[in-house]
Amino acid sequence: MSALVFSLKAAPSQRLDLSKLTPGRLKDMKPAEIQRIAIGTTRQPLLVGDIFVVKGGDAAEIRFDGGSDRFDLLGHGMESGVIRVEGDVGPKAGRRMRGGEIEIRGNAGPWLGSQMSGGRIRVSANAGDSVGGPISGELAGMSGGLILIGGKAGRRAGERMRRGMVVVSGTSGDYAGAAMIAGTLVLLGKTGNLPGYLMRRGSIVLGRGAQSLSPSFADCGPHELAFAALLGNALAEHEVKTGKLFKGALRRLAGDLAALGRGEILIG
Amino acid sequence: MPQLMLNGVRIDDTFAEAFGMVATAIVITAPSARWAEQAAVTMTGFATSVIACGCEAGIDMIIPATESPDGRPGVRVLLFAISPAELQKQLQNRVGQCVLTCPGTACYAGIASGAKLKLGSTLRYFGDGWQISKRLGGRRYWRIPVMEGEFLCEASTGSTTEAVGGGNLLLMGQTRRAALAAAETAVKAMTEVNDVILPFPGGIVRSGSKVGSRYPALIASTNDAFCPTLKGLQQSALDPDIGSVFEIVIDGLTSDAVRQAMQVGLKAAAALGPDAGPVRISAGNYGGKLGRFHYHLKELIE
């Protein structure tokens, strides 16, 4: 069966709350019902039908033709199925996602995959700050799943992550992996200042080094690790190009010794 | 006993009787095939029979670097025991003492399905708090710092209760040399079959046993009916032209694998003919009442 398609009519006049448009919530709904779902975020009422042309199909696969940085909370809490976006999305795409797949052919806003616990998010271009991270008041970031970013990421990618993996193919901003609890953060391009700031456990892999490294990491020297090959293979399965990064020795820095100090930065 | 003929070799119209067992598999890799095999050989040492070793274990297959989990040469090892608890104990002790300690090795699950057995999830405590857990593609691994560098070990491996232990062939030659040639030829052919191991030294047993003994303390004793030095006596099962007998014991993850290995081995040995190889081939059983699996030689040569 073909996908359920939302074609954007024109640029949205206000921020959109797309959290209701997930495969699980739209299951068994007819296009006419879907068009009456409220997605506005201001006092001006706004329905799906005002913004999108909905073409009926199987809600297990949802496609947005056209995107905007006003697409908030795309795929919020989704458990299964696929959402594809031909365009940009706004903040908190894939927040609290538990399964399924989100594919964004464009840019994503801040808090991409915030507190997700399963599934996969793939962004072809850039992502904003705090990829996978918590929002104010939350103690932990993502706790599972995989986020793949083809372009650049903003500051604090993988902030406070507990489990799962974030891969940034391009450059990334300052404080990547800040206060990481565990998990794996792979930054293939150059990263900014102080990656792993106050990290407790977890691994940060730097493909092209960092602008500056915290002195509270202990240099443990270069090592050939069987684990590196395993990680390289896992990334290759998701079509991430890592070149020779996982083929040779990686320099291991243990830290952050200003926190628990059981984490590591591996530099290729 | 009624007999059949294959390439001039007498084949007894009898059957091998085998038993249900629990089994697991692990994959060991290392920077070179030499060290992967060394770890496998060491951990499967003293694992010929559950009677005294706790488990039966052996190398199932060599895994080329292109097909191993981490791109390094590897081997797959199978372990068989009579209960899941014993299998767990043997696995943990053998990997802990023989693989963890071996230069360059990493250890992965060799079987995905069935009840999980702990692998790295207990060995990790060797890391004394410095161990690191990693989850990749739905599988959990432990990285344990060791003096050489790092020991990578998957948290658990699968198991099967469909395994079969005790498939066997008895190869009889006119001389010790001919009987050994028959056994070596059969072993070489059977090693090519996947999912089976031949747990005895080089795959061959020279001292097959029977159940029980005239000494109450022993549960098994020499298979006197097949001892050539006793062949003139009344209880002997040997013909006058037989000078030596070797047994091959086969354990497999499935009954089909055991059957296939027995068939391949029997045909390879018989192909040598009675002058260079066996004059007669038989199999051991207990009257068919003890073991769930029966492999009739007649069916294997058809």
Chai-1 contact restraints between the chains, C-beta under 6 A:
chainA,res_idxA,chainB,res_idxB,connection_type,confidence,min_distance_angstrom,max_distance_angstrom,comment,restraint_id
A,H223,B,G149,contact,1.0,0.0,6.0,A-B,restraint_1
A,L225,B,E150,contact,1.0,0.0,6.0,A-B,restraint_2
A,A226,B,D70,contact,1.0,0.0,6.0,A-B,restraint_3
A,A226,B,A106,contact,1.0,0.0,6.0,A-B,restraint_4
A,A226,B,L152,contact,1.0,0.0,6.0,A-B,restraint_5
A,F227,B,R143,contact,1.0,0.0,6.0,A-B,restraint_6
A,F227,B,L152,contact,1.0,0.0,6.0,A-B,restraint_7
A,A229,B,D70,contact,1.0,0.0,6.0,A-B,restraint_8
A,A229,B,G71,contact,1.0,0.0,6.0,A-B,restraint_9
A,L230,B,D70,contact,1.0,0.0,6.0,A-B,restraint_10
A,A234,B,L136,contact,1.0,0.0,6.0,A-B,restraint_11
A,A234,B,G137,contact,1.0,0.0,6.0,A-B,restraint_12
